[in-house]
Amino acid sequence: MFVKRVICLLAVLMLVGCQPLQQINNQVQTPAQQADPAKEKPTEKDPIKEQLSKMTLEEKIGQLVIAGVDGYTKDNHTLELTSKYHVGGFIILGQNVENASQLLALTNSLKADNKKVSTIPLFLGIDQEGGKINRMPNQILGTPTNKDIGKINNPGFSEQVGELLGGELKSFGMNLNFAPVLDINSNSKNPVIGDRSFGNTPQLVSDLGVATMKGIQSEKVISAVKHFPGHGDTSVDSHVGLPVVNNGLERIEQFELIPFKAAIKQNVGMVMVAHILLPKLDNSYPASMSKYIITDLLRKQLDFNGVVITDDLTMGAITKNYDIGQAAVRSVNAGADILLVCHDFDKETLVLNALTVAAKNGSIDQNTIDESVYRILQLKQKYELADNTVPTVNVQNINDSIKRLFKK
């Protein structure tokens, strides 16, 4: 037995060879002694979280709202919205566009004012879909409707159209297009969608809508696809009243949601939620105020991690049926990140004040606000938004691009 032990010891020594004692000890460290890679590597800081931690409540609330402008130029209202309320952005409407030089002066002035009071750049958005929904100055040529583009049915061409639309916005210093429409035109009595849709089948709308979205985004302009979960089967204009759609989840999943699923898979930055009541999904509140539709369906089921924005809260679908302040609070609690409030300074400030009160009394959880603001800051950073002014706009170059594309 003694001889066997000696032989075993010699074998071990031969395997170890001439390794230093310290090296041998290192090879037999206990788990407690072994180095922890996580402790050795310093944790990377999240600059967005750091920025968020330095913001006041009022600054955070401001980021949750995109407001409208009263006229052709900035005024005391726009100054107050930026300096006091710290709004996250402005939408440019037809009522704000007189001509090319005026529009450029307006966007430049909004950015310049914001830059004086905030390091967070503005969203400057517009509904530039093409066709009849054209917000560009009259000096700039129009483009065909989505319905006409649907007849061509060429995703490559649709992407070029998107590039053109994005280029138009960028020329005027804007960075957010509330387009394209991903609604399927399935109801001939629909008073609001019609030729704004690419067509009446999910595949056609998916193919051309996503291509247009990609084109817009290629110009470093954010695309906000709309109107989730689908406005194509309505018979009421939500600008006037509240549409009711009695389709169930199975039908919606197999039809209306298909273009939105496709856009989400292709990394769309923003989704606009419609003021539509779908009683079989939520019999109490329209999609824009429904936790089931925004959080459960859009966020969880469709796995959308970007920014959710409501349609305009000053539309008749909301103002004729709800208190706008309460509607705003409910939308945020349902999962909306941004509330679009296009008209009336009193309504804009009412929404901002209602959100502030709700945040202070606990009606809106602080984590809910922080999560939304994080997503907003993340999107602004991704698209490299900055409040830099644009010196001039070349209308002729834009028109030449339109002529080249649509002469084909």
VOKE-300899 format. One record per residue (C-alpha): residue number from 1; residue in one letter; x, y, z. Coordinates in nm, 4 decimals. Example, Ala and Ser with C-alpha at 12.3 -4.5 7.8 and 13.67 -1.06 7.14 Angstrom:
<atom 1,A,<1.2300,-0.4500,0.7800>> <atom 2,S,<1.3670,-0.1060,0.7140>> 
END
This chain:
<atom 1,M,<0.0000,0.0000,0.0000>> <atom 2,F,<0.2825,0.2395,0.0850>> <atom 3,V,<0.4507,0.1726,-0.2508>> <atom 4,K,<0.1277,0.2495,-0.4388>> <atom 5,R,<0.0979,0.5847,-0.2592>> <atom 6,V,<0.4546,0.6764,-0.3496>> <atom 7,I,<0.3892,0.5920,-0.7162>> <atom 8,C,<0.0718,0.8083,-0.7207>> <atom 9,L,<0.2605,1.0997,-0.5651>> <atom 10,L,<0.5374,1.0736,-0.8252>> <atom 11,A,<0.2780,1.0747,-1.1054>> <atom 12,V,<0.1217,1.3928,-0.9723>> <atom 13,L,<0.4614,1.5601,-0.9495>> <atom 14,M,<0.5392,1.4617,-1.3078>> <atom 15,L,<0.2118,1.6176,-1.4278>> <atom 16,V,<0.2756,1.9381,-1.2364>> <atom 17,G,<0.6323,1.9541,-1.3656>> <atom 18,C,<0.8183,2.2681,-1.2836>> <atom 19,Q,<0.5238,2.5047,-1.2478>> <atom 20,P,<0.5708,2.7726,-0.9822>> <atom 21,L,<0.3903,2.7149,-0.6566>> <atom 22,Q,<0.1717,3.0264,-0.7070>> <atom 23,Q,<0.0548,2.8974,-1.0474>> <atom 24,I,<-0.0385,2.5627,-0.8943>> <atom 25,N,<-0.2342,2.7380,-0.6230>> <atom 26,N,<-0.4198,2.9450,-0.8865>> <atom 27,Q,<-0.5316,2.6255,-1.0603>> <atom 28,V,<-0.7035,2.4956,-0.7505>> <atom 29,Q,<-0.8780,2.8128,-0.6364>> <atom 30,T,<-1.2131,2.7662,-0.4725>> <atom 31,P,<-1.5169,2.9336,-0.6397>> <atom 32,A,<-1.5062,3.2040,-0.3713>> <atom 33,Q,<-1.1460,3.2833,-0.4638>> <atom 34,Q,<-1.2022,3.2935,-0.8416>> <atom 35,A,<-1.2266,3.6358,-1.0060>> <atom 36,D,<-1.5751,3.7690,-1.0848>> <atom 37,P,<-1.5697,3.9153,-1.4410>> <atom 38,A,<-1.8685,4.1377,-1.3574>> <atom 39,K,<-1.6733,4.2974,-1.0727>> <atom 40,E,<-1.3615,4.3433,-1.2813>> <atom 41,K,<-1.5430,4.5208,-1.5667>> <atom 42,P,<-1.6842,4.8613,-1.4712>> <atom 43,T,<-2.0548,4.9047,-1.5387>> <atom 44,E,<-2.1215,5.1170,-1.8457>> <atom 45,K,<-2.3200,5.4313,-1.7733>> <atom 46,D,<-2.6487,5.4906,-1.9540>> <atom 47,P,<-2.6383,5.8555,-2.0722>> <atom 48,I,<-3.0157,5.8628,-2.1231>> <atom 49,K,<-3.0773,5.7496,-1.7642>> <atom 50,E,<-2.8333,6.0118,-1.6435>> <atom 51,Q,<-3.0123,6.2790,-1.8443>> <atom 52,L,<-3.3483,6.1596,-1.7127>> <atom 53,S,<-3.2263,6.1729,-1.3526>> <atom 54,K,<-3.1432,6.5434,-1.3903>> <atom 55,M,<-3.4818,6.6459,-1.5322>> <atom 56,T,<-3.7493,6.8163,-1.3255>> <atom 57,L,<-4.1026,6.6800,-1.3175>> <atom 58,E,<-4.2193,6.9712,-1.5326>> <atom 59,E,<-3.9528,6.8940,-1.7930>> <atom 60,K,<-4.0581,6.5298,-1.8020>> <atom 61,I,<-4.4260,6.6165,-1.8367>> <atom 62,G,<-4.3428,6.8543,-2.1209>> <atom 63,Q,<-4.1803,6.5746,-2.3188>> <atom 64,L,<-4.5128,6.3891,-2.3125>> <atom 65,V,<-4.6835,6.6538,-2.5280>> <atom 66,I,<-4.6526,6.7691,-2.8880>> <atom 67,A,<-4.8464,7.0931,-2.9274>> <atom 68,G,<-4.9821,7.3017,-3.2125>> <atom 69,V,<-4.8893,7.6540,-3.3235>> <atom 70,D,<-5.1453,7.9350,-3.3523>> <atom 71,G,<-5.0413,8.0946,-3.6812>> <atom 72,Y,<-4.7638,8.1643,-3.9301>> <atom 73,T,<-4.5129,8.2833,-3.6726>> <atom 74,K,<-4.4098,8.2077,-3.3176>> <atom 75,D,<-4.5960,8.4054,-3.0525>> <atom 76,N,<-4.6243,8.4344,-2.6769>> <atom 77,H,<-4.8058,8.1017,-2.6633>> <atom 78,T,<-4.5255,7.9102,-2.8326>> <atom 79,L,<-4.2724,8.0870,-2.6122>> <atom 80,E,<-4.4630,7.9834,-2.3018>> <atom 81,L,<-4.4982,7.6260,-2.4242>> <atom 82,T,<-4.1211,7.5973,-2.4587>> <atom 83,S,<-3.9963,7.8112,-2.1691>> <atom 84,K,<-4.2533,7.7287,-1.9019>> <atom 85,Y,<-4.3990,7.3936,-2.0050>> <atom 86,H,<-4.0956,7.2457,-2.1863>> <atom 87,V,<-4.3062,7.0734,-2.4539>> <atom 88,G,<-4.1358,6.7932,-2.6403>> <atom 89,G,<-4.2291,6.9210,-2.9832>> <atom 90,F,<-4.4637,7.1005,-3.2191>> <atom 91,I,<-4.6811,6.9892,-3.5069>> <atom 92,I,<-4.6993,7.2069,-3.8183>> <atom 93,L,<-5.0485,7.2204,-3.9678>> <atom 94,G,<-5.1867,7.3711,-4.2874>> <atom 95,Q,<-5.2831,7.6827,-4.0910>> <atom 96,N,<-4.9128,7.7370,-4.0163>> <atom 97,V,<-4.7925,7.7329,-4.3770>> <atom 98,E,<-4.8049,8.0433,-4.5948>> <atom 99,N,<-4.4983,8.0014,-4.8156>> <atom 100,A,<-4.1559,7.8393,-4.8157>> <atom 101,S,<-3.9576,8.1212,-4.6561>> <atom 102,Q,<-4.2223,8.1714,-4.3856>> <atom 103,L,<-4.2302,7.7983,-4.3016>> <atom 104,L,<-3.8520,7.7813,-4.2714>> <atom 105,A,<-3.8517,8.0937,-4.0527>> <atom 106,L,<-4.1157,7.9343,-3.8274>> <atom 107,T,<-3.9309,7.6066,-3.7757>> <atom 108,N,<-3.6017,7.7896,-3.7204>> <atom 109,S,<-3.7577,8.0215,-3.4621>> <atom 110,L,<-3.9164,7.7329,-3.2693>> <atom 111,K,<-3.5821,7.5560,-3.2482>> <atom 112,A,<-3.3927,7.8706,-3.1555>> <atom 113,D,<-3.6332,7.9472,-2.8699>> <atom 114,N,<-3.6172,7.5929,-2.7391>> <atom 115,K,<-3.2384,7.5878,-2.7538>> <atom 116,K,<-3.2288,7.8845,-2.5140>> <atom 117,V,<-3.4101,7.6925,-2.2410>> <atom 118,S,<-3.3439,7.3219,-2.3022>> <atom 119,T,<-3.0744,7.0806,-2.4113>> <atom 120,I,<-3.3431,6.8398,-2.5361>> <atom 121,P,<-3.4243,6.9040,-2.9040>> <atom 122,L,<-3.7798,6.9399,-3.0298>> <atom 123,F,<-3.9815,6.7000,-3.2357>> <atom 124,L,<-4.0978,6.9077,-3.5332>> <atom 125,G,<-4.3678,6.7041,-3.7011>> <atom 126,I,<-4.6109,6.7356,-3.9875>> <atom 127,D,<-4.8714,6.5273,-4.1736>> <atom 128,Q,<-4.6993,6.4954,-4.5091>> <atom 129,E,<-4.8656,6.1879,-4.6582>> <atom 130,G,<-4.8870,6.3078,-5.0164>> <atom 131,G,<-5.2048,6.3417,-5.2197>> <atom 132,K,<-5.4661,6.5600,-5.0520>> <atom 133,I,<-5.2849,6.5440,-4.7170>> <atom 134,N,<-5.0120,6.7797,-4.8286>> <atom 135,R,<-4.8765,7.0372,-4.5842>> <atom 136,M,<-4.5970,7.1740,-4.8001>> <atom 137,P,<-4.6074,7.5356,-4.9272>> <atom 138,N,<-4.7878,7.5936,-5.2565>> <atom 139,Q,<-4.4574,7.6632,-5.4331>> <atom 140,I,<-4.3737,7.2942,-5.3969>> <atom 141,L,<-4.5329,7.0468,-5.6377>> <atom 142,G,<-4.7815,6.7958,-5.5054>> <atom 143,T,<-4.7419,6.4183,-5.5163>> <atom 144,P,<-4.9900,6.1403,-5.6013>> <atom 145,T,<-5.2191,5.9792,-5.3457>> <atom 146,N,<-5.1284,5.6548,-5.1755>> <atom 147,K,<-5.4138,5.4956,-5.3698>> <atom 148,D,<-5.2416,5.5907,-5.6969>> <atom 149,I,<-4.9114,5.4596,-5.5651>> <atom 150,G,<-5.0922,5.1402,-5.4676>> <atom 151,K,<-5.1975,5.0920,-5.8294>> <atom 152,I,<-4.8315,5.0991,-5.9328>> <atom 153,N,<-4.7640,4.8402,-5.6598>> <atom 154,N,<-4.3854,4.8665,-5.6611>> <atom 155,P,<-4.2165,4.8670,-5.3174>> <atom 156,G,<-3.8972,5.0133,-5.4649>> <atom 157,F,<-4.0930,5.3046,-5.6050>> <atom 158,S,<-4.2790,5.3495,-5.2747>> <atom 159,E,<-3.9473,5.3684,-5.0939>> <atom 160,Q,<-3.8372,5.6434,-5.3317>> <atom 161,V,<-4.1601,5.8295,-5.2545>> <atom 162,G,<-4.0789,5.7971,-4.8843>> <atom 163,E,<-3.7298,5.9361,-4.9453>> <atom 164,L,<-3.8856,6.2289,-5.1277>> <atom 165,L,<-4.1304,6.3009,-4.8436>> <atom 166,G,<-3.8534,6.2730,-4.5847>> <atom 167,G,<-3.6331,6.5009,-4.7926>> <atom 168,E,<-3.9065,6.7640,-4.8097>> <atom 169,L,<-3.9340,6.7703,-4.4311>> <atom 170,K,<-3.5594,6.7772,-4.3772>> <atom 171,S,<-3.5287,7.0750,-4.6137>> <atom 172,F,<-3.7468,7.2750,-4.3736>> <atom 173,G,<-3.5729,7.1516,-4.0599>> <atom 174,M,<-3.8459,6.9071,-3.9583>> <atom 175,N,<-3.7746,6.5611,-3.8222>> <atom 176,L,<-4.1043,6.3750,-3.7755>> <atom 177,N,<-4.3582,6.2706,-4.0372>> <atom 178,F,<-4.6979,6.1445,-3.9268>> <atom 179,A,<-4.6998,5.9045,-4.2201>> <atom 180,P,<-4.7500,5.6676,-4.3859>> <atom 181,V,<-5.1088,5.5592,-4.3355>> <atom 182,L,<-5.1187,5.1823,-4.2715>> <atom 183,D,<-5.4973,5.1636,-4.2670>> <atom 184,I,<-5.6558,4.9177,-4.5077>> <atom 185,N,<-5.9349,5.0769,-4.7110>> <atom 186,S,<-6.1902,4.8036,-4.6487>> <atom 187,N,<-6.5010,5.0186,-4.6012>> <atom 188,S,<-6.6296,5.2088,-4.9044>> <atom 189,K,<-6.8294,5.4377,-4.6705>> <atom 190,N,<-6.5150,5.5472,-4.4845>> <atom 191,P,<-6.5190,5.9296,-4.4871>> <atom 192,V,<-6.1640,5.9900,-4.3666>> <atom 193,I,<-5.9259,5.7288,-4.5115>> <atom 194,G,<-6.0202,5.6579,-4.8749>> <atom 195,D,<-5.7332,5.7389,-5.1110>> <atom 196,R,<-5.4983,5.7982,-4.8167>> <atom 197,S,<-5.4696,5.4171,-4.8044>> <atom 198,F,<-5.2495,5.2170,-5.0405>> <atom 199,G,<-5.5317,4.9700,-5.1029>> <atom 200,N,<-5.7802,4.7193,-4.9687>> <atom 201,T,<-5.5591,4.4192,-4.8877>> <atom 202,P,<-5.3239,4.3677,-4.5909>> <atom 203,Q,<-5.0351,4.2544,-4.8095>> <atom 204,L,<-5.0473,4.5527,-5.0435>> <atom 205,V,<-5.0647,4.8015,-4.7577>> <atom 206,S,<-4.7857,4.6183,-4.5719>> <atom 207,D,<-4.5499,4.6051,-4.8696>> <atom 208,L,<-4.5946,4.9639,-4.9840>> <atom 209,G,<-4.6451,5.1185,-4.6403>> <atom 210,V,<-4.3305,4.9659,-4.4930>> <atom 211,A,<-4.1329,5.0639,-4.8038>> <atom 212,T,<-4.2528,5.4248,-4.7712>> <atom 213,M,<-4.1677,5.4187,-4.4012>> <atom 214,K,<-3.8143,5.3011,-4.4797>> <atom 215,G,<-3.7744,5.5777,-4.7346>> <atom 216,I,<-3.8800,5.8436,-4.4845>> <atom 217,Q,<-3.6460,5.7044,-4.2195>> <atom 218,S,<-3.3545,5.6922,-4.4663>> <atom 219,E,<-3.3598,6.0743,-4.4588>> <atom 220,K,<-3.3130,6.0728,-4.0799>> <atom 221,V,<-3.6791,6.1665,-4.0395>> <atom 222,I,<-3.8905,5.9671,-3.7941>> <atom 223,S,<-4.1890,5.7868,-3.9418>> <atom 224,A,<-4.5020,5.7664,-3.7245>> <atom 225,V,<-4.7246,5.5014,-3.8839>> <atom 226,K,<-5.0977,5.5367,-3.8279>> <atom 227,H,<-5.3783,5.4826,-3.7216>> <atom 228,F,<-5.3370,5.1811,-3.4900>> <atom 229,P,<-5.5118,4.9379,-3.4680>> <atom 230,G,<-5.6675,5.0355,-3.8028>> <atom 231,H,<-5.9002,5.3142,-3.9162>> <atom 232,G,<-5.9934,5.1595,-4.2501>> <atom 233,D,<-6.3237,5.0002,-4.1508>> <atom 234,T,<-6.4836,5.3070,-3.9930>> <atom 235,S,<-6.7856,5.4987,-4.1176>> <atom 236,V,<-6.7388,5.8039,-3.8923>> <atom 237,D,<-6.4650,6.0663,-3.9176>> <atom 238,S,<-6.2900,6.0794,-3.5787>> <atom 239,H,<-6.2272,6.4513,-3.6324>> <atom 240,V,<-6.6038,6.4911,-3.5885>> <atom 241,G,<-6.7207,6.2030,-3.3692>> <atom 242,L,<-6.6154,5.8725,-3.2130>> <atom 243,P,<-6.6101,5.5832,-3.4638>> <atom 244,V,<-6.7224,5.2410,-3.3409>> <atom 245,V,<-6.5799,4.9262,-3.5024>> <atom 246,N,<-6.7356,4.5956,-3.4000>> <atom 247,N,<-6.4616,4.3674,-3.5297>> <atom 248,G,<-6.3234,4.1127,-3.2845>> <atom 249,L,<-5.9613,4.0311,-3.2048>> <atom 250,E,<-5.9366,3.7395,-3.4483>> <atom 251,R,<-6.0473,3.9509,-3.7436>> <atom 252,I,<-5.8204,4.2405,-3.6406>> <atom 253,E,<-5.5192,4.0120,-3.6020>> <atom 254,Q,<-5.5757,3.8603,-3.9457>> <atom 255,F,<-5.6450,4.1873,-4.1229>> <atom 256,E,<-5.5919,4.5356,-3.9703>> <atom 257,L,<-5.2860,4.4498,-3.7607>> <atom 258,I,<-5.0823,4.2915,-4.0405>> <atom 259,P,<-4.9307,4.6172,-4.1773>> <atom 260,F,<-4.8476,4.7344,-3.8253>> <atom 261,K,<-4.6782,4.4027,-3.7440>> <atom 262,A,<-4.4691,4.4406,-4.0592>> <atom 263,A,<-4.3693,4.7976,-3.9670>> <atom 264,I,<-4.2721,4.6926,-3.6133>> <atom 265,K,<-4.0528,4.4120,-3.7497>> <atom 266,Q,<-3.8761,4.6742,-3.9621>> <atom 267,N,<-3.8041,4.8995,-3.6624>> <atom 268,V,<-4.0582,5.1761,-3.7009>> <atom 269,G,<-3.9846,5.4521,-3.4500>> <atom 270,M,<-4.3351,5.5699,-3.3623>> <atom 271,V,<-4.6919,5.4403,-3.3817>> <atom 272,M,<-4.9966,5.6677,-3.3695>> <atom 273,V,<-5.3037,5.5257,-3.1941>> <atom 274,A,<-5.6500,5.6174,-3.3210>> <atom 275,H,<-5.9599,5.7473,-3.1440>> <atom 276,I,<-6.1675,5.4405,-3.2315>> <atom 277,L,<-6.3930,5.2448,-2.9976>> <atom 278,L,<-6.3641,4.8677,-3.0435>> <atom 279,P,<-6.6226,4.7266,-2.8005>> <atom 280,K,<-6.5097,4.3639,-2.8478>> <atom 281,L,<-6.1613,4.4624,-2.7295>> <atom 282,D,<-6.2463,4.7411,-2.4843>> <atom 283,N,<-6.6079,4.8479,-2.4410>> <atom 284,S,<-6.5236,5.1456,-2.2200>> <atom 285,Y,<-6.2558,5.3511,-2.3930>> <atom 286,P,<-6.1275,5.4216,-2.7456>> <atom 287,A,<-5.7939,5.2753,-2.8546>> <atom 288,S,<-5.6068,5.5945,-2.7646>> <atom 289,M,<-5.7184,5.5562,-2.4006>> <atom 290,S,<-5.7277,5.1765,-2.3777>> <atom 291,K,<-5.4671,4.9925,-2.1708>> <atom 292,Y,<-5.5656,4.6673,-2.3361>> <atom 293,I,<-5.5070,4.8015,-2.6875>> <atom 294,I,<-5.1903,5.0034,-2.6176>> <atom 295,T,<-5.0142,4.7975,-2.3502>> <atom 296,D,<-5.1457,4.4438,-2.3974>> <atom 297,L,<-5.1938,4.4383,-2.7740>> <atom 298,L,<-4.9398,4.6852,-2.9159>> <atom 299,R,<-4.6632,4.6623,-2.6576>> <atom 300,K,<-4.6817,4.3019,-2.5385>> <atom 301,Q,<-4.8416,4.1029,-2.8180>> <atom 302,L,<-4.6838,4.2915,-3.1093>> <atom 303,D,<-4.3636,4.3560,-2.9120>> <atom 304,F,<-4.3427,4.7275,-2.9922>> <atom 305,N,<-4.0795,4.9019,-2.7823>> <atom 306,G,<-4.0822,5.2399,-2.9556>> <atom 307,V,<-4.2806,5.5563,-2.8914>> <atom 308,V,<-4.6610,5.5523,-2.8862>> <atom 309,I,<-4.8399,5.8766,-2.9700>> <atom 310,T,<-5.2129,5.9458,-2.9636>> <atom 311,D,<-5.4003,6.1088,-3.2460>> <atom 312,D,<-5.4945,6.4712,-3.1779>> <atom 313,L,<-5.6794,6.5004,-2.8471>> <atom 314,T,<-5.8650,6.8104,-2.9698>> <atom 315,M,<-6.0555,6.6028,-3.2271>> <atom 316,G,<-6.4290,6.5620,-3.1853>> <atom 317,A,<-6.3961,6.1940,-3.0940>> <atom 318,I,<-6.2422,6.3081,-2.7629>> <atom 319,T,<-6.3750,6.6580,-2.6938>> <atom 320,K,<-6.7396,6.5607,-2.7566>> <atom 321,N,<-6.7215,6.2583,-2.5277>> <atom 322,Y,<-6.4553,6.3172,-2.2614>> <atom 323,D,<-6.2901,6.5828,-2.0504>> <atom 324,I,<-5.9627,6.6421,-2.2352>> <atom 325,G,<-5.7550,6.6588,-1.9167>> <atom 326,Q,<-5.8944,6.3309,-1.7860>> <atom 327,A,<-5.8534,6.1762,-2.1304>> <atom 328,A,<-5.4861,6.2791,-2.1312>> <atom 329,V,<-5.4221,6.1176,-1.7926>> <atom 330,R,<-5.6018,5.8008,-1.8975>> <atom 331,S,<-5.4016,5.7816,-2.2215>> <atom 332,V,<-5.0714,5.8005,-2.0354>> <atom 333,N,<-5.1836,5.5359,-1.7866>> <atom 334,A,<-5.2937,5.3204,-2.0799>> <atom 335,G,<-4.9410,5.3274,-2.2198>> <atom 336,A,<-4.9228,5.6286,-2.4523>> <atom 337,D,<-4.5899,5.8110,-2.4420>> <atom 338,I,<-4.6884,6.1307,-2.6240>> <atom 339,L,<-5.0175,6.3163,-2.6414>> <atom 340,L,<-5.0767,6.5115,-2.9616>> <atom 341,V,<-5.2670,6.8338,-2.8882>> <atom 342,C,<-5.2916,7.0259,-3.2149>> <atom 343,H,<-5.5230,7.3183,-3.1421>> <atom 344,D,<-5.6058,7.5816,-2.8810>> <atom 345,F,<-5.3484,7.7030,-2.6306>> <atom 346,D,<-5.6008,7.6676,-2.3472>> <atom 347,K,<-5.6491,7.2979,-2.4269>> <atom 348,E,<-5.2748,7.2450,-2.4592>> <atom 349,T,<-5.2039,7.3954,-2.1177>> <atom 350,L,<-5.5039,7.2170,-1.9678>> <atom 351,V,<-5.3518,6.8839,-2.0751>> <atom 352,L,<-5.0058,6.9769,-1.9442>> <atom 353,N,<-5.1446,7.0928,-1.6108>> <atom 354,A,<-5.3672,6.7857,-1.5762>> <atom 355,L,<-5.0653,6.5585,-1.6270>> <atom 356,T,<-4.8625,6.7548,-1.3720>> <atom 357,V,<-5.1370,6.7356,-1.1093>> <atom 358,A,<-5.1846,6.3627,-1.1751>> <atom 359,A,<-4.8109,6.3014,-1.1398>> <atom 360,K,<-4.7983,6.4921,-0.8108>> <atom 361,N,<-5.1018,6.3224,-0.6551>> <atom 362,G,<-5.0008,5.9744,-0.7695>> <atom 363,S,<-5.2711,5.9268,-1.0321>> <atom 364,I,<-4.9851,5.8682,-1.2747>> <atom 365,D,<-4.6968,5.6632,-1.1374>> <atom 366,Q,<-4.3500,5.8181,-1.1597>> <atom 367,N,<-4.2157,5.5020,-1.3226>> <atom 368,T,<-4.4755,5.5333,-1.5976>> <atom 369,I,<-4.3558,5.8865,-1.6723>> <atom 370,D,<-3.9884,5.7890,-1.6601>> <atom 371,E,<-4.0384,5.4935,-1.8942>> <atom 372,S,<-4.2151,5.7130,-2.1493>> <atom 373,V,<-3.9593,5.9924,-2.1293>> <atom 374,Y,<-3.6785,5.7376,-2.1638>> <atom 375,R,<-3.8309,5.6061,-2.4868>> <atom 376,I,<-3.8769,5.9616,-2.6166>> <atom 377,L,<-3.5174,6.0626,-2.5394>> <atom 378,Q,<-3.3937,5.7372,-2.6891>> <atom 379,L,<-3.5782,5.8040,-3.0155>> <atom 380,K,<-3.4510,6.1623,-3.0325>> <atom 381,Q,<-3.0981,6.0359,-2.9783>> <atom 382,K,<-3.1325,5.7572,-3.2355>> <atom 383,Y,<-3.2322,6.0038,-3.5064>> <atom 384,E,<-2.9710,6.2551,-3.3921>> <atom 385,L,<-3.2241,6.5328,-3.3428>> <atom 386,A,<-3.0773,6.8778,-3.2831>> <atom 387,D,<-3.2189,7.2281,-3.2658>> <atom 388,N,<-2.9902,7.3480,-3.5435>> <atom 389,T,<-3.1399,7.6080,-3.7748>> <atom 390,V,<-3.1470,7.5640,-4.1528>> <atom 391,P,<-3.0070,7.8633,-4.3462>> <atom 392,T,<-3.2109,7.8288,-4.6643>> <atom 393,V,<-3.4412,7.5979,-4.8574>> <atom 394,N,<-3.4054,7.5310,-5.2302>> <atom 395,V,<-3.7602,7.4967,-5.3650>> <atom 396,Q,<-3.6367,7.4350,-5.7181>> <atom 397,N,<-3.4303,7.1343,-5.6099>> <atom 398,I,<-3.7302,6.9825,-5.4315>> <atom 399,N,<-3.9521,7.0340,-5.7365>> <atom 400,D,<-3.6890,6.8848,-5.9661>> <atom 401,S,<-3.6764,6.5743,-5.7471>> <atom 402,I,<-4.0560,6.5424,-5.7625>> <atom 403,K,<-4.0572,6.5802,-6.1410>> <atom 404,R,<-3.7853,6.3183,-6.1837>> <atom 405,L,<-3.9605,6.0630,-5.9677>> <atom 406,F,<-4.3116,6.1001,-6.1040>> <atom 407,K,<-4.2338,6.1335,-6.4728>> <atom 408,K,<-4.1733,5.7580,-6.4786>> 
END
